[in-house]
Amino acid sequence: DMLRDRWLRSEASVIYKDDCARLELVYQRDETALLSNNGKANESISVRISLATLAPSDDDFVNVR
């Protein structure tokens, strides 16, 4: 939210990567519902698994957030 100078969405990840797989544990918090009346923030934890043999990735942690 640029008008109020605050973050409404945030994400933190822990990533493990080797030659065969990539595993991410992701925590996300979305506060856009707080703008409405009686809104609550949404929080989630997810796991992302990518197997190199099924889907090749050109990502070498260049775009780390």
Phi, psi and omega per residue, in radians:
D1 nan 1.765 -3.057
M2 -1.291 -0.475 3.137
L3 -1.230 -0.651 -3.137
R4 -1.701 -0.012 3.108
D5 0.948 0.958 3.095
R6 -2.604 2.752 3.134
W7 -1.522 2.320 3.092
L8 -1.801 -0.394 3.115
R9 -2.264 2.388 3.093
S10 -2.473 2.724 -3.089
E11 -2.594 2.425 3.048
A12 -2.297 2.417 -3.079
S13 -2.312 2.570 2.943
V14 -2.032 2.192 -3.021
I15 -2.131 2.334 2.992
Y16 -2.090 2.316 -3.125
K17 -2.459 2.348 2.985
D18 -2.331 -2.879 -3.079
D19 -1.185 -0.441 -3.032
C20 -1.835 -0.473 -3.009
A21 -2.608 2.842 3.039
R22 -2.333 2.259 -3.110
L23 -2.182 2.238 3.124
E24 -2.154 2.347 2.969
L25 -1.915 2.052 -2.966
V26 -2.108 2.274 3.004
Y27 -1.910 2.248 3.136
Q28 -2.210 2.476 3.057
R29 -2.320 2.205 -3.117
D30 -2.116 2.032 -3.085
E31 -1.848 0.298 -3.131
T32 -1.159 -0.483 3.111
A33 -1.216 -0.325 3.125
L34 -1.152 -0.337 -3.132
L35 -1.273 -0.432 3.096
S36 -1.508 2.947 3.129
N37 -1.193 2.346 3.114
N38 0.983 0.489 3.126
G39 -1.326 2.688 3.094
K40 -2.160 2.603 3.093
A41 -1.243 2.509 3.071
N42 -1.705 2.272 3.095
E43 -2.179 2.498 3.118
S44 -2.604 2.686 3.022
I45 -2.190 2.269 -3.130
S46 -2.378 2.812 3.108
V47 -2.106 2.262 3.091
R48 -2.035 2.241 3.125
I49 -2.149 2.220 3.074
S50 -2.153 2.219 3.105
L51 -1.774 2.249 -3.076
A52 -1.122 -0.514 -3.118
T53 -1.316 -0.367 -3.138
L54 -1.688 -0.657 -3.094
A55 -2.491 1.761 3.128
P56 -1.124 2.521 -3.114
S57 -2.114 2.338 3.050
D58 -1.636 0.161 -3.094
D59 -1.458 2.008 3.092
D60 -1.989 0.745 -3.128
F61 1.049 0.522 3.084
V62 -1.317 -0.603 -3.100
N63 -1.826 0.991 3.126
V64 -1.396 2.278 -3.121
R65 -1.784 nan nan
